Amino acid sequence: MSTSNSRIDWQKWSPWFYTIAMFLIWELACSMFSIPVYFLPPPTVIIHAFSEFRVALWENSLQTLWTTLVGFGIAIVFGIVLGLIIGWSRNIYNGIYPIMVGFNSIPKVAVVPILVLWFGIGWIPAVLTAFLISFFPIVVNVATGLATIEPELEDVLRALGAKKFEINMKVGIPRSLPYFFGSLKIAITLAFVGSVISETVAANKGIGHMMLIAQANFEIPLVFAGLVALAVEGIGMYAIMAFIERRMTGWAHRSEFHSQAV
């Protein structure tokens, strides 16, 4: 038997080990320093809150996940289209990119009251906030991948008779795919932030709304249970995006695969 097969794959299992260690230290610290539950509940109390409020946590988690995925899906569509438009021409890139930076600099929590004024309280502001906060990384990465083709490569392709359209379609867009799929990992986590921000301000359902009600009722363990539920959803969606990235852009990570094979 190979020694490499008998050893523990620490790289694979290290996230679980560190997570368990973090919760153990958290539990011991709360016990040793007698930290009040209303200040920082230990993990065992949070687990009990999961059991006690499992129905509310499940329903509100599904609501937040749904609004996040809808907003994220819209962000992907608009991000790809706008990213291709911006990255297609250097003049367009130089003209629109500063506007995009300025728009992204606006705190999205300041936009939520406007969305409530336009669409009322409910799931629509949550979807739109998730969209607004997550589409910028997609636009930037797609546009950057398309707009940063090496000038030498463009000169060679033009000398061979290639037109601007052909260069972008056959070189620019494939070149921007690693940027695009890499941006999805960032965008999905930001989409959760947008949904929760809106739910704490203008929603009648969702993890953010549930945490706000729990805070008002001084149910601090439930507040932390909501945070853990959000973390689990975020990690799960991040893992899915990372898996898609590896599957779709494996050709861009040849050295990594080669090292694993060796």
C-alpha positions as CSV (number, residue, x, y, z in Angstrom):
1,M,0.0,0.0,0.0
2,S,1.3,3.4,-0.9
3,T,2.1,5.6,2.1
4,S,0.4,8.6,0.4
5,N,-2.9,6.6,0.4
6,S,-2.6,5.7,4.1
7,R,-2.0,9.2,5.3
8,I,-4.8,11.7,6.2
9,D,-5.5,14.3,3.6
10,W,-5.0,17.3,5.9
11,Q,-5.7,19.7,3.1
12,K,-9.1,18.2,2.5
13,W,-10.1,17.8,6.2
14,S,-8.4,20.9,7.6
15,P,-11.6,23.1,7.2
16,W,-13.5,20.7,9.4
17,F,-10.7,20.4,12.0
18,Y,-10.4,24.2,12.3
19,T,-14.1,24.7,12.5
20,I,-14.6,22.2,15.2
21,A,-11.6,23.6,17.1
22,M,-13.1,27.1,16.8
23,F,-16.4,26.0,18.3
24,L,-14.6,24.1,21.1
25,I,-12.6,27.1,22.0
26,W,-15.7,29.2,21.9
27,E,-17.6,26.8,24.2
28,L,-14.6,26.6,26.7
29,A,-14.2,30.4,26.7
30,C,-17.9,31.0,27.5
31,S,-17.7,28.4,30.3
32,M,-14.3,29.5,31.8
33,F,-15.0,33.3,31.8
34,S,-18.8,32.9,32.7
35,I,-19.8,35.0,29.7
36,P,-23.6,35.7,29.9
37,V,-25.8,34.1,27.4
38,Y,-27.3,37.4,26.4
39,F,-23.8,38.7,25.5
40,L,-22.3,35.6,23.8
41,P,-24.2,32.3,23.9
42,P,-22.0,29.2,23.7
43,P,-22.4,26.8,20.8
44,T,-24.5,24.3,22.9
45,V,-27.1,27.0,23.6
46,I,-27.1,28.0,19.9
47,I,-27.7,24.3,19.0
48,H,-30.6,24.2,21.4
49,A,-32.0,27.3,19.7
50,F,-31.8,25.5,16.4
51,S,-33.8,22.7,17.8
52,E,-36.4,25.0,19.5
53,F,-36.9,27.3,16.5
54,R,-36.2,24.8,13.7
55,V,-39.4,25.6,11.9
56,A,-38.9,29.3,11.9
57,L,-35.2,28.9,11.0
58,W,-36.0,26.6,8.1
59,E,-38.7,28.7,6.6
60,N,-36.8,32.0,6.9
61,S,-33.6,30.4,5.6
62,L,-35.4,29.1,2.5
63,Q,-36.8,32.6,2.0
64,T,-33.4,34.2,2.2
65,L,-31.8,31.6,0.0
66,W,-34.6,32.1,-2.6
67,T,-34.3,35.9,-2.7
68,T,-30.5,35.6,-2.8
69,L,-30.5,33.2,-5.7
70,V,-33.0,35.2,-7.7
71,G,-31.0,38.4,-7.3
72,F,-27.8,36.6,-8.0
73,G,-29.3,35.1,-11.2
74,I,-30.3,38.5,-12.4
75,A,-26.8,39.8,-11.5
76,I,-25.2,37.1,-13.7
77,V,-27.3,38.0,-16.7
78,F,-26.8,41.8,-16.4
79,G,-23.2,41.4,-15.3
80,I,-22.3,39.3,-18.4
81,V,-24.1,41.7,-20.8
82,L,-22.8,44.9,-19.3
83,G,-19.3,43.4,-18.8
84,L,-19.1,42.5,-22.5
85,I,-20.3,45.9,-23.5
86,I,-17.8,47.7,-21.3
87,G,-14.9,45.4,-22.2
88,W,-15.6,45.4,-25.9
89,S,-14.0,48.8,-26.5
90,R,-11.3,50.6,-24.6
91,N,-13.1,53.9,-25.1
92,I,-16.3,52.4,-23.6
93,Y,-14.2,50.9,-20.8
94,N,-12.5,54.2,-19.9
95,G,-15.8,56.1,-20.1
96,I,-18.2,53.8,-18.1
97,Y,-15.9,52.2,-15.6
98,P,-15.6,55.3,-13.4
99,I,-19.4,55.5,-13.3
100,M,-19.6,51.9,-12.2
101,V,-17.0,52.5,-9.5
102,G,-19.1,55.5,-8.3
103,F,-22.3,53.5,-8.3
104,N,-20.7,50.7,-6.3
105,S,-19.3,53.1,-3.7
106,I,-22.9,54.0,-2.7
107,P,-23.8,52.0,0.4
108,K,-26.6,49.7,-0.6
109,V,-28.4,50.1,2.8
110,A,-29.0,53.7,1.6
111,V,-30.7,52.4,-1.5
112,V,-33.1,50.1,0.4
113,P,-35.5,53.0,1.5
114,I,-35.8,54.0,-2.2
115,L,-36.6,50.5,-3.2
116,V,-39.3,50.3,-0.5
117,L,-40.7,53.6,-1.8
118,W,-40.9,52.1,-5.3
119,F,-41.9,48.5,-4.6
120,G,-43.2,48.4,-1.0
121,I,-42.2,46.0,1.8
122,G,-41.6,42.4,0.7
123,W,-39.3,40.2,-1.2
124,I,-38.8,42.5,-4.2
125,P,-36.5,45.0,-2.4
126,A,-34.5,42.0,-1.1
127,V,-34.0,40.6,-4.6
128,L,-33.0,43.9,-6.0
129,T,-30.6,44.7,-3.2
130,A,-29.0,41.3,-3.7
131,F,-28.7,42.1,-7.4
132,L,-27.3,45.6,-6.9
133,I,-24.6,44.5,-4.5
134,S,-23.5,41.4,-6.4
135,F,-23.5,42.3,-10.1
136,F,-20.5,44.8,-9.8
137,P,-17.8,42.1,-9.3
138,I,-19.2,40.2,-12.3
139,V,-19.2,43.2,-14.5
140,V,-15.7,44.2,-13.5
141,N,-14.1,40.8,-14.0
142,V,-15.8,40.1,-17.3
143,A,-14.9,43.6,-18.6
144,T,-11.3,43.3,-17.3
145,G,-10.8,39.9,-18.9
146,L,-12.1,41.2,-22.2
147,A,-10.3,44.6,-22.2
148,T,-6.9,43.4,-21.1
149,I,-5.9,41.3,-24.1
150,E,-2.2,41.7,-24.6
151,P,-1.5,44.4,-27.3
152,E,1.2,42.1,-28.9
153,L,-1.4,39.3,-29.3
154,E,-3.9,41.8,-30.8
155,D,-1.3,43.0,-33.2
156,V,-0.4,39.5,-34.4
157,L,-4.1,38.6,-34.8
158,R,-4.7,41.8,-36.8
159,A,-1.7,41.1,-39.0
160,L,-3.2,37.7,-39.7
161,G,-6.4,39.4,-40.9
162,A,-8.6,39.0,-37.8
163,K,-11.2,41.6,-37.1
164,K,-12.1,43.2,-33.7
165,F,-15.2,41.0,-33.5
166,E,-13.2,37.8,-34.2
167,I,-10.5,38.7,-31.7
168,N,-13.1,39.3,-28.9
169,M,-15.1,36.2,-29.7
170,K,-12.3,33.7,-30.1
171,V,-9.7,35.2,-27.7
172,G,-11.3,37.8,-25.5
173,I,-14.4,36.0,-24.2
174,P,-12.6,32.6,-23.6
175,R,-9.8,34.6,-21.8
176,S,-12.4,36.3,-19.6
177,L,-14.1,33.0,-18.4
178,P,-11.7,32.4,-15.5
179,Y,-12.3,36.0,-14.4
180,F,-16.1,35.5,-14.7
181,F,-16.3,32.2,-12.8
182,G,-13.9,33.4,-10.2
183,S,-16.1,36.5,-9.6
184,L,-19.1,34.2,-9.0
185,K,-17.6,33.1,-5.6
186,I,-17.4,36.7,-4.5
187,A,-20.8,37.7,-5.9
188,I,-22.8,35.0,-4.3
189,T,-21.5,35.9,-0.8
190,L,-22.3,39.6,-1.5
191,A,-25.8,38.6,-2.7
192,F,-26.5,37.1,0.8
193,V,-25.3,40.4,2.4
194,G,-27.7,42.4,0.1
195,S,-30.7,40.1,1.0
196,V,-30.1,40.3,4.7
197,I,-29.6,44.1,4.6
198,S,-33.0,44.5,2.9
199,E,-34.7,41.9,5.1
200,T,-33.7,43.8,8.3
201,V,-35.2,47.0,6.8
202,A,-38.1,46.2,4.5
203,A,-39.3,42.6,4.7
204,N,-41.8,40.5,6.6
205,K,-39.9,37.2,6.1
206,G,-36.3,36.0,5.9
207,I,-33.3,35.5,8.2
208,G,-32.7,39.2,8.5
209,H,-36.3,39.9,9.5
210,M,-36.2,36.9,11.9
211,M,-33.0,38.1,13.6
212,L,-34.5,41.6,13.9
213,I,-37.5,40.2,15.7
214,A,-35.4,38.0,17.9
215,Q,-33.2,40.9,18.9
216,A,-36.3,42.9,19.8
217,N,-37.5,39.9,22.0
218,F,-34.0,39.5,23.5
219,E,-33.7,36.0,22.0
220,I,-29.9,36.3,21.6
221,P,-29.3,32.6,20.9
222,L,-31.8,32.7,18.0
223,V,-29.9,35.7,16.6
224,F,-26.7,33.7,16.6
225,A,-28.5,30.7,15.2
226,G,-29.6,32.9,12.3
227,L,-26.0,34.0,11.8
228,V,-24.9,30.3,11.7
229,A,-27.7,29.5,9.3
230,L,-26.5,32.3,7.0
231,A,-22.9,31.1,7.3
232,V,-23.9,27.6,6.3
233,E,-25.9,28.8,3.3
234,G,-23.0,31.1,2.2
235,I,-20.4,28.4,2.5
236,G,-22.6,26.0,0.6
237,M,-23.2,28.4,-2.3
238,Y,-19.5,29.4,-2.3
239,A,-18.6,25.7,-2.6
240,I,-21.0,25.2,-5.5
241,M,-19.5,28.2,-7.3
242,A,-16.0,27.0,-6.7
243,F,-16.9,23.5,-8.0
244,I,-18.4,25.2,-11.2
245,E,-15.2,27.2,-11.6
246,R,-13.0,24.2,-11.4
247,R,-15.2,22.3,-13.9
248,M,-15.6,25.1,-16.4
249,T,-12.1,26.6,-16.3
250,G,-9.9,23.6,-15.6
251,W,-7.8,24.5,-18.6
252,A,-6.8,27.7,-16.8
253,H,-5.3,25.8,-13.9
254,R,-3.1,23.2,-15.6
255,S,-0.2,23.6,-13.2
256,E,-2.4,22.8,-10.2
257,F,-3.8,19.7,-11.9
258,H,-0.3,18.7,-13.0
259,S,1.1,18.9,-9.5
260,Q,-1.8,16.8,-8.2
261,A,-1.2,14.2,-10.8
262,V,2.5,14.1,-10.1
